[in-house]
């Protein structure tokens, strides 16, 4: 496994050699036929380097880290075969390369293998960093991703057709096969770049260094494909070495992707990748904006040529995809808002209720007691507080087990709720202690008798009751709870299964 420092040295050497291969003809250090030979051989060497690095490093890897290298090696091998055929046409037979030709089949064979390699890289993801924005695997999210791809591919293809590809087709007057081959290059390049951008926005992808280098390599190949198509469309007398830079640099970057050290997955949430998140969100609109600017520019400078069928088809497809994307996003946002509100209600309920019995917890009970005491001081509204404690509950847990004890607590909760009105508050204060707040009309003592009757002979409990009928400015929630607790212990000292009332 190549180390980080060693990889940095290797990457520098490879990039310097790749740059020298196409800079030399551009600076007239190599001229004439020697320049063509050097250009073709440099591309061929870069393809062989990428294939060798992918397959050589795959032998020492396993799992997804091996599979993507094998797939990418097959793709670069096919591309190299296409380059070899192209070189044979130009150098050995010294004739123009026909279109379509076996070389095109070799060049285009990289597309399915690169697509498989990208999917393998995308499937190797960490599971320890949930991301609510980019890891939402709902059906609507997958549909949005599909529509984003349609918008990006359609917009960039329209841009490519307007600037280069349309002119190439018009100049060459191609056959159906030649037309399909000419269209295949930009379309497949754009599809692969869209996949790279989508995967790059996912912060959970483990093989991020490999993805970046592989994406840059595919982008370099796409740039040279577009430059070549543009030069042919304007009937340029020759293709300058700079236009072929991507055919040298692209395979070199793919080779570096295979040589890059595999990152070690680390635990924890990791650092935020907000720039990648914004790139993901804005991805479909950037090429659409570029196309819009291009159309406005053509209109402003007086180029009012009628749109052809390809431009009309692309424009209509992109328009429909944008409308559908917005509709899906609106529906999904509304659904997420409902889910958020439901989640907030659930969290609020969990924060104020006992998870076992579903009764109010101590925090909610004390808050309601404070409100009742405030109304008592202000309006003289009477209220009563019952403090219920089960007798010998520890023995139940010790003898029958905690599961039996939990079931007993749930039965007690149900019976307590059945003894009071909906407006009264029943709470589990902790362990086997329960509180009942009775406000307004009614006699708390009668409620206490109903509680004891509902528990029956099966469940023994002691009940302390505090009745607050007369206003006393010194009375506080803490003092009421303390008096109820004291009354309950007095009931226990009297033998349990009874009640004591303090007024």
Steps between C-alpha positions, in 0.01 A plus 500: 500500500657827385555758774376857489844658452601247237171555319559875495840447331351253251211734419739789437715291268203367301343842458830658395556232234142533378535878474834473317351264241261765367691818595799405284307516169320813613836679556629381160761283671367222277359583157333338201449125493708457815245711685215274384699189596580637845137603557361159404762303691448714811128422493569133445753491787255677732231241424742212563610665826141532620418139410816364664454701821134397535563130455829492693357673808182288482703188588573635850152625580172339591131578488381824334855637499599216268186483287507862385865465396427187298206668326693820430797300372272328248370841391845654453615187318218543248581870467867412442404252227301778334802730530722232344265469204491878461881508505513227237270696269704818537857371511502168320232547234537881492135561427206672663323298766152396374188566707380274639802273535622222732690774686168654606390168647820489703466858623135459598562170680636699795151636573320189638804391700550850645130508590533167684816623678321815617203298628737271693673802656161650587383178666800497739364739761541562873203429725611710798424851373130551431428796280141614491555707183692260277418156644120518473432185294134555430336434165457872441870562561595239243255659255657843563845352430369356172345833399821683596689269268255566218528878551880498508545262208232673292635851569864410435412299192305796363804717574731250329271469200474876458872569532663204327307181439227651283758659275694174480192311388405772252849512346546128474145416383540169683319173466284368780789299645737796483237724661447255788874476558537879496216539750622214720820678606349811664196318641703226669757752624224708657333200662826394665569854625151523649561173688833637629337821627216312673742260671732787590214667689458190717727546803464133595695367201816338638720508188485877458865551380448233233167655401650847462792384286280274291250781451777740393628241253156451346454879486833537315392238243165677457671837450719364220201324342316835490807688372550244222134522397517880494813508284345259252178706490690815403709302249829577672797394284662310789445405861749683728668298775322705765167359382631146564626585848202325661581177314837495677407657831174303542653148499788630716252619764317166483835328562555723804152414625601134498828579679343727763512357854168378632372725782442336835136535615485692828221506754310806610294747305792641304527853376224668309520525122267788439665610171431154355142518628443834328661364182252213509202731550604744226625235256199490263467877473854598400496340152143620453615855574790463255262388225267790574787749479610348169151533351475861618841575354402356164187712503687816605759477220237431237549125448134421453546171316205265546547228759550152361325186623775403744497841672121500521495147641769575758332823604160340543647206694693729735194722553281203595772362729535836679123526555479144629799556727338803658170316550673202659707732720190691616316177586807356673555820700137499614536138607824578685330791681224266617760245611689773687187614681410144591856446623479814712172382653653159570808653662287736709287206618809294583651791693193530727373143531618178657610254228368191684154607610431795271409715801630849555850510651613700801597807294155529339324422829689771688423748222126423521519525879657847470215606270237363737662677794509828306128473426441413866680814618333717236140370490477276803449189282538197729707197404618178652821300465521123542836329557469127426778255591479124447568285805789251486559559129870413533403151607295462181806579288726275706267198500320521165748699293505848351275403207224409745567823689470707183171329413371580850592869458316512167185352663519756780530782244190382313294473819610842624393658172163331535440663840529865391366742242675580173589844638680352803869412481642156579879467508768249582735688728766230509535129574171385655381852593204665328340841529142610429401867471125565541391860440167677538182332623505162671649363817859366467426260787234330285746470213747334741237242603427428133872446443525249784185321383630477141830352615306238698655219697751420228701822538576655838565875509527785750348836411581843640251777425541878529192720455559868420168682553595819688739756360839508664765722336774295666396182318736388223510203264795356688321528836185333360705208363689470827174486702352241263813289534480531879134394497585197287771385745254539786267265312785251460578513874139413569543171314457602134199452274346823630506878474576805713356844423664833584298820458 
